């Protein structure tokens, strides 16, 4: 089955492509199919992911999978949340992973309560008007380090310290990270939902 991924993020495509391989699904980035970016005006991950999935399905006629993910920092009342991708721009930096990390560490410099969660919400639709979207959420709680550590992964991986491993996500081998990350957990749940709801005989 071909599914359009409602994202142009290469890191997400790589991670999700590996995770969905067992289903025999081929994920295609929306940019390759001429799908324009979808506005994300909502304040929750699930609403934004649903809007992106419906938009991609509308333009392609294919089933669509969308991910809305972000960092929720306890000390900031759960923010940046849905605004994670643009976090750095609030502080005068250009949009980008490295600047997001830089801005976060600057803002948390004098904060000792460093608990945070990485959250991924995956939404899949069979068609633009699918009344029964599949929704899977993955969440990983960790602590924000004071300096980046590790070179694997992307996003906030170098500053997300996971107690279970005693390392940041960026220090873990890719296969271990994928199995335990917020996106990995959401993808594992989505695989089951797709298998049971879309592919079961």
ROBA-402789 format. One record per residue (C-alpha): residue number from 1; residue in three letters; x, y, z. Coordinates in Angstrom, 1 decimal, padded with zeros to 4 digits. Last residue first. Example, Ala and Ser with C-alpha at 12.3 -4.5 7.8 and 13.67 -1.06 7.14 Angstrom:
BEGIN
@nr:2&rest:SER&east:013.7&north:-001.1&up:007.1
@nr:1&rest:ALA&east:012.3&north:-004.5&up:007.8
***
This chain:
BEGIN
@nr:201&rest:UNK&east:-009.2&north:-009.8&up:006.1
@nr:200&rest:UNK&east:-007.4&north:-007.3&up:008.3
@nr:199&rest:UNK&east:-005.5&north:-004.6&up:006.4
@nr:198&rest:UNK&east:-007.3&north:-001.4&up:007.3
@nr:197&rest:UNK&east:-008.6&north:-001.7&up:010.9
@nr:196&rest:UNK&east:-006.5&north:-004.4&up:012.6
@nr:195&rest:UNK&east:-003.3&north:-003.9&up:010.6
@nr:194&rest:UNK&east:-003.6&north:-000.1&up:010.6
@nr:193&rest:UNK&east:-004.3&north:000.0&up:014.4
@nr:192&rest:UNK&east:-001.4&north:-002.3&up:015.1
@nr:191&rest:UNK&east:001.0&north:-000.3&up:013.0
@nr:190&rest:UNK&east:-000.3&north:002.9&up:014.6
@nr:189&rest:UNK&east:000.6&north:001.6&up:018.1
@nr:188&rest:UNK&east:004.2&north:000.8&up:017.0
@nr:187&rest:UNK&east:004.3&north:004.2&up:015.2
@nr:186&rest:UNK&east:003.3&north:006.1&up:018.3
@nr:185&rest:UNK&east:005.9&north:004.3&up:020.4
@nr:184&rest:UNK&east:008.6&north:004.9&up:017.8
@nr:183&rest:UNK&east:007.6&north:008.5&up:017.4
@nr:182&rest:UNK&east:008.0&north:009.0&up:021.2
@nr:181&rest:UNK&east:011.3&north:007.2&up:021.1
@nr:180&rest:UNK&east:011.9&north:003.6&up:022.4
@nr:179&rest:UNK&east:012.1&north:001.4&up:019.4
@nr:178&rest:UNK&east:013.5&north:004.2&up:017.1
@nr:177&rest:UNK&east:016.2&north:005.0&up:019.7
@nr:176&rest:UNK&east:017.3&north:001.4&up:020.0
@nr:175&rest:UNK&east:017.5&north:001.1&up:016.2
@nr:174&rest:UNK&east:019.3&north:004.4&up:015.8
@nr:173&rest:UNK&east:022.0&north:003.5&up:018.3
@nr:172&rest:UNK&east:021.6&north:005.7&up:021.4
@nr:171&rest:UNK&east:023.7&north:008.8&up:022.1
@nr:170&rest:UNK&east:021.3&north:011.2&up:020.4
@nr:169&rest:UNK&east:018.4&north:010.0&up:022.6
@nr:168&rest:UNK&east:020.4&north:011.1&up:025.6
@nr:167&rest:UNK&east:022.0&north:008.6&up:027.9
@nr:166&rest:UNK&east:021.3&north:006.8&up:031.3
@nr:165&rest:UNK&east:019.3&north:004.3&up:029.3
@nr:164&rest:UNK&east:016.1&north:004.2&up:031.4
@nr:163&rest:UNK&east:016.9&north:007.7&up:032.7
@nr:162&rest:UNK&east:016.4&north:009.3&up:029.2
@nr:161&rest:UNK&east:018.3&north:012.5&up:028.7
@nr:160&rest:UNK&east:016.8&north:014.7&up:025.9
@nr:159&rest:UNK&east:019.4&north:017.3&up:025.0
@nr:158&rest:UNK&east:021.0&north:015.6&up:021.9
@nr:157&rest:UNK&east:017.6&north:014.3&up:020.7
@nr:156&rest:UNK&east:016.0&north:017.7&up:020.6
@nr:155&rest:UNK&east:015.6&north:017.7&up:016.8
@nr:154&rest:UNK&east:017.7&north:015.0&up:015.1
@nr:153&rest:UNK&east:019.0&north:011.5&up:015.7
@nr:152&rest:UNK&east:022.7&north:010.5&up:016.4
@nr:151&rest:UNK&east:025.4&north:013.0&up:017.4
@nr:150&rest:UNK&east:025.6&north:012.7&up:021.2
@nr:149&rest:UNK&east:025.4&north:015.2&up:024.1
@nr:148&rest:UNK&east:024.0&north:018.7&up:023.9
@nr:147&rest:UNK&east:024.7&north:020.8&up:027.1
@nr:146&rest:UNK&east:022.6&north:021.4&up:030.2
@nr:145&rest:UNK&east:020.5&north:018.3&up:029.8
@nr:144&rest:UNK&east:016.7&north:018.4&up:029.5
@nr:143&rest:UNK&east:015.2&north:015.6&up:031.5
@nr:142&rest:UNK&east:013.1&north:012.7&up:030.3
@nr:141&rest:UNK&east:009.5&north:011.6&up:029.6
@nr:140&rest:UNK&east:008.6&north:009.7&up:026.4
@nr:139&rest:UNK&east:005.2&north:009.9&up:024.8
@nr:138&rest:UNK&east:003.6&north:008.1&up:021.8
@nr:137&rest:UNK&east:000.1&north:008.8&up:020.6
@nr:136&rest:UNK&east:-001.8&north:006.9&up:018.0
@nr:135&rest:UNK&east:-004.9&north:008.0&up:016.1
@nr:134&rest:UNK&east:-006.7&north:006.2&up:013.3
@nr:133&rest:UNK&east:-009.2&north:008.5&up:011.5
@nr:132&rest:UNK&east:-012.8&north:007.2&up:011.4
@nr:131&rest:UNK&east:-015.0&north:009.7&up:009.5
@nr:130&rest:UNK&east:-012.6&north:009.6&up:006.5
@nr:129&rest:UNK&east:-013.4&north:012.8&up:004.6
@nr:128&rest:UNK&east:-010.0&north:013.3&up:003.0
@nr:127&rest:UNK&east:-009.6&north:009.5&up:002.4
@nr:126&rest:UNK&east:-008.1&north:006.5&up:004.2
@nr:125&rest:UNK&east:-006.9&north:008.6&up:007.1
@nr:124&rest:UNK&east:-003.9&north:008.2&up:009.5
@nr:123&rest:UNK&east:-003.1&north:010.3&up:012.5
@nr:122&rest:UNK&east:000.2&north:010.1&up:014.4
@nr:121&rest:UNK&east:000.7&north:012.0&up:017.6
@nr:120&rest:UNK&east:004.3&north:012.3&up:018.9
@nr:119&rest:UNK&east:005.2&north:013.7&up:022.3
@nr:118&rest:UNK&east:008.6&north:014.4&up:023.7
@nr:117&rest:UNK&east:008.2&north:015.0&up:027.4
@nr:116&rest:UNK&east:010.1&north:017.3&up:029.8
@nr:115&rest:UNK&east:011.5&north:017.4&up:033.3
@nr:114&rest:UNK&east:014.2&north:020.1&up:033.8
@nr:113&rest:UNK&east:013.2&north:021.6&up:037.2
@nr:112&rest:UNK&east:016.6&north:023.3&up:037.9
@nr:111&rest:UNK&east:015.9&north:026.4&up:035.8
@nr:110&rest:UNK&east:018.6&north:029.1&up:035.5
@nr:109&rest:UNK&east:019.8&north:028.2&up:032.0
@nr:108&rest:UNK&east:016.4&north:027.0&up:030.8
@nr:107&rest:UNK&east:015.9&north:029.8&up:028.3
@nr:106&rest:UNK&east:019.4&north:029.5&up:027.0
@nr:105&rest:UNK&east:019.2&north:025.7&up:026.7
@nr:104&rest:UNK&east:016.0&north:026.0&up:024.8
@nr:103&rest:UNK&east:017.3&north:028.7&up:022.4
@nr:102&rest:UNK&east:020.4&north:026.6&up:021.5
@nr:101&rest:UNK&east:018.3&north:023.4&up:021.0
@nr:100&rest:UNK&east:015.9&north:025.2&up:018.7
@nr:99&rest:UNK&east:018.9&north:026.8&up:016.9
@nr:98&rest:UNK&east:020.4&north:023.4&up:016.2
@nr:97&rest:UNK&east:017.0&north:022.0&up:015.0
@nr:96&rest:UNK&east:016.2&north:024.9&up:012.6
@nr:95&rest:UNK&east:014.2&north:028.2&up:012.2
@nr:94&rest:UNK&east:016.4&north:031.2&up:012.3
@nr:93&rest:UNK&east:017.1&north:032.8&up:015.7
@nr:92&rest:UNK&east:015.6&north:035.9&up:017.2
@nr:91&rest:UNK&east:014.2&north:034.4&up:020.3
@nr:90&rest:UNK&east:010.7&north:033.4&up:019.2
@nr:89&rest:UNK&east:012.3&north:032.0&up:016.0
@nr:88&rest:UNK&east:014.0&north:029.3&up:018.0
@nr:87&rest:UNK&east:010.7&north:027.6&up:018.9
@nr:86&rest:UNK&east:009.5&north:027.3&up:015.3
@nr:85&rest:UNK&east:009.5&north:023.5&up:015.1
@nr:84&rest:UNK&east:008.2&north:023.3&up:018.8
@nr:83&rest:UNK&east:005.1&north:025.4&up:018.3
@nr:82&rest:UNK&east:002.7&north:022.5&up:018.9
@nr:81&rest:UNK&east:004.3&north:022.0&up:022.4
@nr:80&rest:UNK&east:006.7&north:024.9&up:023.2
@nr:79&rest:UNK&east:005.3&north:024.7&up:025.9
@nr:78&rest:UNK&east:003.9&north:022.3&up:028.5
@nr:77&rest:UNK&east:003.6&north:024.8&up:031.3
@nr:76&rest:UNK&east:007.1&north:026.1&up:030.7
@nr:75&rest:UNK&east:008.7&north:024.4&up:033.7
@nr:74&rest:UNK&east:007.0&north:021.1&up:032.5
@nr:73&rest:UNK&east:008.6&north:021.3&up:029.1
@nr:72&rest:UNK&east:006.5&north:019.7&up:026.2
@nr:71&rest:UNK&east:008.6&north:019.0&up:023.2
@nr:70&rest:UNK&east:006.9&north:018.4&up:019.9
@nr:69&rest:UNK&east:005.2&north:016.1&up:017.5
@nr:68&rest:UNK&east:002.5&north:016.3&up:014.8
@nr:67&rest:UNK&east:002.7&north:013.3&up:012.5
@nr:66&rest:UNK&east:000.6&north:012.7&up:009.5
@nr:65&rest:UNK&east:-000.3&north:009.6&up:007.5
@nr:64&rest:UNK&east:-002.3&north:009.7&up:004.3
@nr:63&rest:UNK&east:-004.4&north:007.3&up:002.2
@nr:62&rest:UNK&east:-004.1&north:008.3&up:-001.4
@nr:61&rest:UNK&east:-006.3&north:010.6&up:-003.5
@nr:60&rest:UNK&east:-003.3&north:012.9&up:-003.7
@nr:59&rest:UNK&east:-004.4&north:016.4&up:-002.9
@nr:58&rest:UNK&east:-007.3&north:015.6&up:-000.5
@nr:57&rest:UNK&east:-005.3&north:012.8&up:001.2
@nr:56&rest:UNK&east:-002.5&north:015.3&up:001.9
@nr:55&rest:UNK&east:-004.9&north:017.9&up:003.3
@nr:54&rest:UNK&east:-006.8&north:015.3&up:005.4
@nr:53&rest:UNK&east:-003.5&north:014.1&up:007.0
@nr:52&rest:UNK&east:-002.3&north:017.6&up:007.7
@nr:51&rest:UNK&east:-005.6&north:018.6&up:009.4
@nr:50&rest:UNK&east:-005.6&north:015.4&up:011.4
@nr:49&rest:UNK&east:-002.0&north:016.0&up:012.6
@nr:48&rest:UNK&east:-002.8&north:019.6&up:013.6
@nr:47&rest:UNK&east:-005.9&north:018.5&up:015.6
@nr:46&rest:UNK&east:-004.0&north:015.7&up:017.3
@nr:45&rest:UNK&east:-001.0&north:017.8&up:018.3
@nr:44&rest:UNK&east:-003.2&north:020.4&up:020.1
@nr:43&rest:UNK&east:-003.2&north:024.2&up:019.8
@nr:42&rest:UNK&east:-004.6&north:024.4&up:016.2
@nr:41&rest:UNK&east:-003.5&north:026.8&up:013.5
@nr:40&rest:UNK&east:-001.4&north:024.3&up:011.5
@nr:39&rest:UNK&east:-001.7&north:025.4&up:007.9
@nr:38&rest:UNK&east:-001.0&north:022.6&up:005.4
@nr:37&rest:UNK&east:002.1&north:022.6&up:003.2
@nr:36&rest:UNK&east:001.3&north:022.1&up:-000.5
@nr:35&rest:UNK&east:001.1&north:018.6&up:-001.9
@nr:34&rest:UNK&east:003.1&north:018.2&up:-005.2
@nr:33&rest:UNK&east:003.5&north:014.5&up:-005.0
@nr:32&rest:UNK&east:007.2&north:014.5&up:-004.1
@nr:31&rest:UNK&east:006.5&north:017.2&up:-001.6
@nr:30&rest:UNK&east:004.0&north:014.9&up:000.2
@nr:29&rest:UNK&east:006.8&north:012.4&up:001.1
@nr:28&rest:UNK&east:006.0&north:008.9&up:000.0
@nr:27&rest:UNK&east:005.6&north:006.0&up:002.5
@nr:26&rest:UNK&east:005.6&north:002.5&up:001.1
@nr:25&rest:UNK&east:003.6&north:000.1&up:003.2
@nr:24&rest:UNK&east:004.5&north:-003.6&up:003.3
@nr:23&rest:UNK&east:003.3&north:-003.8&up:006.9
@nr:22&rest:UNK&east:006.8&north:-004.7&up:008.2
@nr:21&rest:UNK&east:008.3&north:-001.6&up:006.5
@nr:20&rest:UNK&east:006.3&north:000.8&up:008.6
@nr:19&rest:UNK&east:009.0&north:001.4&up:011.2
@nr:18&rest:UNK&east:011.8&north:001.8&up:008.7
@nr:17&rest:UNK&east:009.7&north:004.3&up:006.6
@nr:16&rest:UNK&east:008.8&north:006.1&up:009.9
@nr:15&rest:UNK&east:012.3&north:006.9&up:010.9
@nr:14&rest:UNK&east:013.6&north:007.8&up:007.4
@nr:13&rest:UNK&east:010.5&north:009.9&up:006.7
@nr:12&rest:UNK&east:010.7&north:011.7&up:010.0
@nr:11&rest:UNK&east:014.4&north:012.6&up:009.4
@nr:10&rest:UNK&east:013.6&north:013.8&up:005.9
@nr:9&rest:UNK&east:011.0&north:016.3&up:007.1
@nr:8&rest:UNK&east:008.6&north:017.1&up:004.2
@nr:7&rest:UNK&east:005.6&north:015.9&up:006.1
@nr:6&rest:UNK&east:002.1&north:014.6&up:005.3
@nr:5&rest:UNK&east:003.4&north:011.1&up:004.5
@nr:4&rest:UNK&east:001.5&north:009.8&up:001.5
@nr:3&rest:UNK&east:000.7&north:006.1&up:001.8
@nr:2&rest:UNK&east:001.3&north:003.5&up:-000.9
@nr:1&rest:UNK&east:000.0&north:000.0&up:000.0
***
